[in-house]
Amino acid sequence: MNQGSIRRWHRRTGILLAPFLLLQTVSGLVLTYGVFSQITAALSENAPAAVKTTWNVMMAKMHYGPGLIGWIYHSLIGLGLVWLIISGVWIWVDFQRKAKQAKSQQ
């Protein structure tokens, strides 16, 4: 794979994953802080009505994902992040190598 195609796929993957990563981040933050941190209680069968609100349950399902679809969704996001990390490091290393070569030729 040449540098141009790696950059192209890196950019496309980042643009494609951005809204999903934002959704995961925001729902994770909402679930972590305040009244929303009671997510385990909200999902249990005997949860009090004050905790088992539609909002809490909706945020938990959005963040954790239901069943096979959730598993696929989270797997794709994870694999996409791994690709972004590897390709980003690859691009950076190649850039550093070319900068070093250009500096040594001067």
C-alpha positions as CSV (number, residue, x, y, z in Angstrom):
1,M,0.0,0.0,0.0
2,N,1.4,3.4,-0.9
3,Q,1.4,6.5,1.3
4,G,-1.5,8.1,-0.7
5,S,-3.9,5.2,-0.3
6,I,-3.0,4.8,3.4
7,R,-3.8,8.5,4.0
8,R,-7.0,8.2,2.0
9,W,-8.3,5.2,3.9
10,H,-7.2,6.7,7.2
11,R,-9.2,9.9,6.4
12,R,-12.3,7.9,5.2
13,T,-12.3,5.7,8.3
14,G,-11.9,8.7,10.6
15,I,-14.8,10.5,8.9
16,L,-17.0,7.4,9.0
17,L,-16.3,6.5,12.7
18,A,-16.5,10.1,14.0
19,P,-20.3,10.2,14.6
20,F,-20.3,6.8,16.2
21,L,-17.4,7.6,18.5
22,L,-19.1,10.8,19.5
23,L,-22.3,8.9,20.3
24,Q,-20.3,6.4,22.4
25,T,-18.4,9.2,24.2
26,V,-21.4,11.3,25.0
27,S,-23.6,8.4,26.1
28,G,-20.6,7.1,28.2
29,L,-20.2,10.5,29.9
30,V,-23.9,10.8,30.6
31,L,-24.0,7.3,32.1
32,T,-20.9,8.1,34.3
33,Y,-22.0,11.3,35.9
34,G,-24.9,12.4,38.1
35,V,-28.1,10.5,38.4
36,F,-27.2,8.6,35.3
37,S,-24.4,6.7,37.1
38,Q,-27.1,4.4,38.6
39,I,-27.2,2.5,35.3
40,T,-26.8,-0.9,36.8
41,A,-29.7,-0.3,39.1
42,A,-31.8,1.1,36.2
43,L,-31.4,-2.1,34.2
44,S,-32.2,-4.5,37.0
45,E,-35.7,-5.9,37.3
46,N,-36.5,-4.6,40.8
47,A,-35.2,-1.1,40.2
48,P,-37.1,1.8,41.8
49,A,-39.2,3.9,39.4
50,A,-37.0,7.0,40.1
51,V,-33.9,5.1,38.7
52,K,-35.6,3.1,36.0
53,T,-36.5,6.0,33.8
54,T,-36.8,5.9,30.1
55,W,-33.8,8.2,29.8
56,N,-31.5,5.9,31.8
57,V,-32.6,2.8,30.0
58,M,-32.3,4.4,26.6
59,M,-28.8,5.7,27.3
60,A,-27.7,2.3,28.6
61,K,-29.1,0.6,25.5
62,M,-27.5,3.2,23.2
63,H,-24.1,2.9,24.9
64,Y,-23.9,-0.9,25.4
65,G,-25.9,-2.0,22.4
66,P,-28.4,-4.8,22.3
67,G,-27.4,-8.4,21.4
68,L,-25.7,-9.4,18.2
69,I,-26.1,-6.0,16.6
70,G,-24.5,-4.3,19.5
71,W,-21.6,-6.8,19.4
72,I,-21.1,-6.1,15.7
73,Y,-21.3,-2.4,16.2
74,H,-18.8,-2.3,19.0
75,S,-16.5,-4.7,17.2
76,L,-16.5,-2.5,14.1
77,I,-15.8,0.6,16.2
78,G,-13.0,-1.2,17.9
79,L,-11.4,-2.5,14.7
80,G,-11.8,1.0,13.2
81,L,-9.9,2.5,16.1
82,V,-7.2,0.0,15.8
83,W,-6.9,0.8,12.1
84,L,-6.7,4.5,12.8
85,I,-4.0,4.0,15.4
86,I,-1.9,1.7,13.2
87,S,-2.3,3.8,10.0
88,G,-1.7,7.0,11.9
89,V,1.6,5.7,13.3
90,W,2.5,4.4,9.9
91,I,1.9,7.8,8.3
92,W,3.8,9.6,11.1
93,V,6.8,7.2,10.9
94,D,6.9,7.6,7.1
95,F,6.8,11.4,7.4
96,Q,9.6,11.3,10.0
97,R,11.7,9.1,7.7
98,K,11.2,11.4,4.7
99,A,12.0,14.5,6.8
100,K,15.2,12.9,8.1
101,Q,16.3,11.9,4.6
102,A,15.6,15.4,3.3
103,K,17.6,16.9,6.2
104,S,20.5,14.6,5.6
105,Q,20.6,15.5,1.8
106,Q,21.0,19.2,2.5
